[in-house]
């Protein structure tokens, strides 16, 4: 990765993180009105921004956020902490196992069950009890200053929906079933707008496995 791409990677990372912060801070004091269609739109926007945090951390796992390893890993850890108190180092190891052993018994992301079984296996592989306890403690502390309904609608619910978004478009669709290519990966049909909205271009999954050094914001260029 050249320095120009690195500078762009850091800038885009902070745009994603900054957008998440700006949105969630404003929504924590938003007056909830169930009849307001904007409520449901904001939940979806928050979901997408949570997904953006994880995708940014994923880029950091491939070293494509910054050429400076400390800055790259700091941004990765910041994103995984904001996402769900994940330890970046653990995700880093498992994700590279996925790339080395894709679609095999050594792939931590793979399961040959149906969607529901695979999803819960996926969550169990990465989520630990101490994370759940820590997030519960943070949730109950925040209730002293923030309405519980806001926390549930704009923090808890979007982060959960984001796990479904990431799993469905980034794991289930590209990796379930059999594939004849060397990366054992499918790829979303070419439509850059849909690819961005669904999972930051990671529906172009064969392209990611073929060029893991390409950051999310450059994947669309690899789609023929």
Phi, psi and omega in degrees: 000126179279169186293327178297315178296322179298315179298321177295319180300316179294317179300312181295322178301316182285335172294315179297311181296316180296320178296319178298313180299312182300315182294310186290326178295321178289322183287338179294337179249011182286138178281118183283125176229110186297340180271355181272115180301335180298333179303312185286328175295318181293326175299317179292322178296317178297320176303313182295323179289323174299316177299322177299323176300314183291321179297322177296317177297322178299317176299321178296327177297333178262005177071024185256007175276316180210149175285345176276110185303321181294316179293317179304311183287328177297315179296320177299314180293322177300315182293317180290328177292316179292327182292307181192038177057033178282143170280121183301320184298322180292316179297322180301312181297313183292324181292322178288333171296321178300315181291325181283329188233038186303134175067029176232177179293342179271359180273113182293344181268353189259142173210141182267013178277184177286182186303312184294313180299316181295318181300312182291328174295319179298312180295316180298327181295328188248329185269132180246162181297323182293330175294316180298316179297315181298316179293327176294320178296314179299317179301313183289330174291318181295335180296342177292334184242341187235142177299137183300322182297325178292320178297318181291313186287325189246357176237301184292306184297312180297325180291322176294313178300327178296324178297323177292319179298311180296317182293314185294310185273335184258346181230303185297303183300313183283338189244349180281154184081188181255146180227143183268353183273168186292339181262002180049047186221138171271180181210138180296148176300150185292111172197099191295325179294311179296320180297322178289313184294326182282317182195043175053044178072006181278000165293336172281067195277325175301319181298322178294316180293329180283335180218071183296345178276001177268122180292166185303324185282359176247356184297326182299334181289340182271351183279116181268000000 
